[in-house]
Amino acid sequence: MQPLNPIFSLLIFAIAFLTAHALKYVCNFKSVPGRNDTIDGLRGFLAMSVFICHTAIWYQYLSKGVWQVTPSNLYNQFGQTGVDLFFMITSFLFISKLLNAKTSPFDWHVFFINRVYRIFPMYLASFALIVLIVLFISGWRINVGEPAFIASLADWIFFTIRNAPAINGISFTNNINAGVTWSLRYEWLFYFCLPLLSLLIMKTKPPLVYCLLGLCFLWFFYHTGVVVNYYLYCFLGGAFAAFFIKYVPVAQKPVERYGAAVIILCLFFIGQFWSANSIRCIVLITVVFTLIASGNALFGVLKNPAIKLLGEICYSTYLLHGILLFCLFYGGLGIEASKKLSSLHYCLLIFALTPLLVILSYWAYHFIEKPFINSGKRVANKIKLRNGQQDSLK
């Protein structure tokens, strides 16, 4: 079996599903109520898709010594379309919140507090693992001088918005987590732009301070790093879905009956592109996302509890899968031994690694993500209560 064979990806999905199915019973997992079931299920596929893409990139890296996208359309789209859909989900969810709160106040302070508690803790945990790995490789010595070392840590702590420098002179630092941090820059760009976007959507305007913060972040983002405008189109796709679902009445039965066929057809055409970096491709991805966000569950697959569990833990999966692959090939087997693996042995190793990734992601979600999410909600509720008391005294 070859790692670029479609059957390889199907088997990884199957192993992840079976692991999640077992975890669901062992841990008595229950999905969060009041959420969009189909989007939760979609997240589960997306995180595993990015993992599969990086297993193919690692195979190419070990065999050819080059870290870059593969010659396979399918495996490139696993990664690129997966991230594009993550961007669309973010845009859809928060633009929908603005549309639903069109004439009522939107608590921006609470919004940013929730985002910090949601994004930072797990990211900092994964970043700490990267630093430990770098120091281990460096023999627990600082090789570049303390100012340069601290400066590189600062860039990474803030999601490499400015750049992703080598830490402690380790040139392949970005490969340790498969370079996934870049997408979080765009997530924060969207969050800080949301108050500015609300000026076009809501009758109740945001406080001036958040608009100024948004403008400052925009200036910093565009003047300190490389901006790929294509990724911004993904957020437009999610916004389109939010407006479409809000203002265009859609009958649920036709969406379920014919939508799945349209989704499968669009996915087939997306697979004909070597790269998702195309307007035609992003249009097809937007159609797929809009139908799923409208409630199409792909014959019920996206509402499966095990798939929804994978969706619940997807952020941990996204941040940890690259680190796990690096530890396997660099620390476990060693790069030289890994280069000698046959295709079959490589596939078997990835199959064995997949349950571990799902279990570790669930552990990280349960002990890191979820407690901080709940803490963020408590802080937000206190702020809401305080603001309500202040309003009642006016």
Residue pairs with C-beta under 8 A, 6 or more apart in sequence:
1 7
1 8
1 343
1 344
1 347
2 8
2 343
2 347
3 55
3 56
3 59
3 343
3 346
3 347
3 350
4 56
4 59
4 70
4 71
4 72
4 74
4 75
6 74
8 52
8 347
8 350
9 52
9 74
9 75
9 78
11 347
11 351
12 48
12 51
12 52
12 55
12 350
12 351
12 354
13 45
13 48
13 52
15 351
15 354
15 355
16 48
16 310
16 354
16 355
16 357
16 358
17 306
17 307
17 310
18 306
19 354
19 355
19 358
19 359
20 44
20 306
20 307
20 309
20 310
20 358
21 305
21 306
23 29
23 309
23 358
23 359
23 362
24 305
24 306
24 309
27 362
27 366
29 305
29 309
29 312
31 37
31 40
31 305
31 308
31 309
31 312
32 40
32 312
36 293
37 297
37 302
37 303
37 308
38 292
38 293
38 295
38 296
38 297
38 302
38 303
39 89
39 92
39 93
39 292
39 293
39 311
40 302
40 308
40 311
40 312
41 297
41 301
41 302
41 303
41 304
41 307
41 308
41 311
42 85
42 89
42 292
42 302
42 311
43 86
43 89
43 310
43 311
43 312
43 314
44 307
44 308
44 309
44 310
44 311
44 312
44 314
45 82
45 302
45 307
45 310
46 82
46 83
46 85
46 86
46 314
47 82
47 310
47 311
47 313
47 314
47 315
47 317
47 318
47 321
47 361
48 310
48 317
49 78
49 79
49 81
49 82
50 78
50 79
50 82
50 83
50 180
50 318
50 321
51 317
51 321
51 354
51 357
52 75
52 78
52 79
53 75
53 76
53 78
53 79
53 80
53 82
54 79
54 178
54 321
54 322
54 325
55 325
55 350
56 70
56 72
56 75
56 78
57 67
57 68
57 69
57 70
57 79
57 178
58 178
58 325
58 329
59 346
60 66
60 67
60 68
60 70
61 67
61 175
62 329
62 335
62 338
62 339
62 341
62 346
63 339
67 172
67 175
69 76
69 79
69 275
70 76
73 271
73 272
73 273
73 274
74 271
76 274
76 275
76 276
77 270
77 271
77 273
77 276
80 275
80 276
80 277
81 270
81 276
81 281
81 285
83 183
84 231
84 234
84 237
84 276
84 282
84 285
85 234
85 285
85 288
85 289
86 183
86 318
87 183
87 186
87 187
87 190
87 231
87 234
87 235
87 237
87 238
88 234
88 235
88 237
88 238
88 241
88 285
88 286
88 289
89 238
89 289
90 187
90 190
90 235
90 238
91 190
91 234
91 235
91 236
91 237
91 238
91 239
91 242
92 238
92 239
92 241
92 242
92 289
92 293
93 238
94 190
94 191
94 194
95 197
95 201
95 238
95 239
95 242
95 243
96 242
96 245
96 246
97 106
98 106
98 194
98 197
98 198
98 201
98 202
99 201
99 242
99 243
99 246
100 246
101 202
101 204
102 201
102 202
102 203
103 202
103 203
103 204
104 204
105 204
106 198
106 202
106 204
106 206
107 380
107 383
107 384
107 387
108 195
108 206
108 207
108 210
109 383
110 380
110 383
110 384
111 191
111 194
112 191
112 210
113 376
113 379
113 380
113 383
114 376
114 377
114 380
115 191
116 376
117 372
117 373
117 375
117 376
117 379
118 369
118 372
118 373
118 376
119 184
119 187
119 188
120 372
121 368
121 369
121 372
122 315
122 316
122 319
122 364
122 368
122 369
122 372
123 159
123 184
123 319
124 157
125 319
125 364
125 368
126 177
126 319
126 320
126 323
127 156
127 157
129 323
130 156
130 167
130 173
130 176
130 177
130 323
131 153
131 167
133 176
133 323
133 326
133 327
133 331
134 167
134 168
134 170
134 173
134 176
135 168
136 331
137 170
138 168
138 169
138 170
142 149
142 168
143 168
143 169
144 152
144 168
144 169
149 167
149 168
151 165
152 165
152 166
152 167
152 168
153 167
155 161
155 162
155 163
155 164
155 165
156 164
156 165
156 167
156 181
159 181
159 184
159 185
159 188
160 181
160 182
160 185
161 185
161 188
161 220
161 221
161 224
161 225
162 224
162 225
163 224
163 225
164 173
164 174
164 179
164 181
164 182
165 173
166 172
166 173
166 174
167 173
174 181
175 322
175 326
176 322
176 323
176 326
177 319
177 322
177 323
177 326
178 321
178 322
178 325
178 326
179 322
180 318
180 319
180 322
185 221
185 225
186 231
186 232
186 235
188 217
189 217
189 218
189 221
190 235
192 213
192 214
192 217
192 218
193 214
193 217
193 218
194 214
195 206
195 210
195 211
195 213
195 214
196 211
196 214
196 215
196 218
198 205
198 206
199 205
199 206
199 211
221 227
230 277
230 282
233 279
233 282
234 282
234 285
237 282
237 285
237 286
237 289
237 290
238 289
240 286
240 290
241 286
241 289
241 290
241 293
241 294
242 293
244 290
244 294
245 290
245 293
245 294
250 294
252 295
255 291
255 294
255 295
255 296
256 295
256 296
256 297
259 291
259 294
259 296
260 296
260 298
260 299
262 287
262 291
263 287
263 288
263 291
263 292
263 296
263 298
266 284
266 285
266 287
266 288
267 288
269 284
270 276
270 281
270 284
270 285
270 288
273 280
273 281
275 281
276 282
276 285
292 298
292 302
296 302
297 303
301 307
309 362
310 317
310 358
312 365
313 358
313 361
313 362
313 364
313 365
313 369
314 361
315 365
315 369
316 360
316 361
316 362
316 364
316 365
316 368
316 369
317 357
317 358
317 361
320 357
320 360
320 361
320 364
321 357
324 353
324 356
324 357
324 360
325 353
328 338
328 349
328 353
329 335
329 338
330 338
333 341
341 349
